[in-house]
């Protein structure tokens, strides 16, 4: 849950990464063409249209979303479909993939076949590969920098990352595979040095690093200078090396994607909102590192939402983790607790905060306790005759 909330809230460097992910992975050289309509169908490559019909592809969907591919003189519908069928994709899967990623038909079949080999090297079976392509066709058909991708896959394997993790990176964080191998190696070295400089042990470094990468591979898109700048800023704020290591682990590496100016704004807002000393604020941040991450407006909205529910600032200070929840989630959970007669404003916020799984577990305990009889109805009664 924290991953999703952080991705939505940070306006600093992470936004550029999100824009990078949301931007089209394939920039067609005919992107200046307008989307085609039925009136323009006479300009389309009819051989392409007929071949797509042959594979039961919804042409209307392609015209509506990415009609430019139908204007291409040279397409490879049959070749791409054959590659997909060779790895086990059935007729329905082939049609779905081509509908979701029509750009596939203008990709070089040779390049796509090379991409298949790359992805197959980290998949347990063809069935798993087909499933990944169906879910993330745009990532699969981003057929560029393939030699660099291959080197990065080998590098991650040598680091000790499991293939299942690497395959997840290929689908959801493909940009890190287009990084020059030297840059990724340099970032890994910087992370290792930072961990040791912060007091981490050599024995635990590999486990720490692999966990960090598994949680947030986008950390590799940072620069060594940005990491150094962030660490120095936190030290200037009075955090010890051990505390910074705690923050880094809890924030899953997102700490390095924050710039000092945004951290400073969040710190200033929290100090004013909670009316606390620097020492008290530091303890709050160690309890809830997300206070460093969320912007002032986001924190303001969440605090006001809690206050409207009758929750006091004192309660929030005791359990600041509740600020990781959106106002909508807070309202939903309070209604559920109220249904059991539990008044959250008179109790502890620990029952309100936490992940969905943690909340449901706490709710179940309260519900069980609420319905527990005062005595055991089947137990024998000791009554004197």
Secondary structure as UniProt FT lines:
FT   HELIX           2..9
FT   HELIX           13..22
FT   TURN            29..32
FT   HELIX           38..43
FT   HELIX           46..54
FT   TURN            55..56
FT   HELIX           59..66
FT   HELIX           67..71
FT   HELIX           77..86
FT   TURN            87..88
FT   HELIX           91..100
FT   HELIX           102..106
FT   HELIX           109..120
FT   TURN            121..122
FT   HELIX           126..135
FT   HELIX           137..140
FT   HELIX           146..159
FT   HELIX           163..172
FT   HELIX           174..178
FT   HELIX           181..197
FT   TURN            198..199
FT   HELIX           202..215
FT   HELIX           217..221
FT   HELIX           224..236
FT   TURN            237..238
FT   HELIX           241..250
FT   TURN            251..253
FT   HELIX           254..257
FT   HELIX           260..274
FT   HELIX           278..287
FT   HELIX           290..293
FT   HELIX           296..308
FT   TURN            309..310
FT   HELIX           313..318
FT   HELIX           320..324
FT   HELIX           327..338
FT   TURN            339..341
FT   HELIX           344..346
FT   HELIX           349..351
FT   HELIX           356..371
FT   TURN            377..378
//
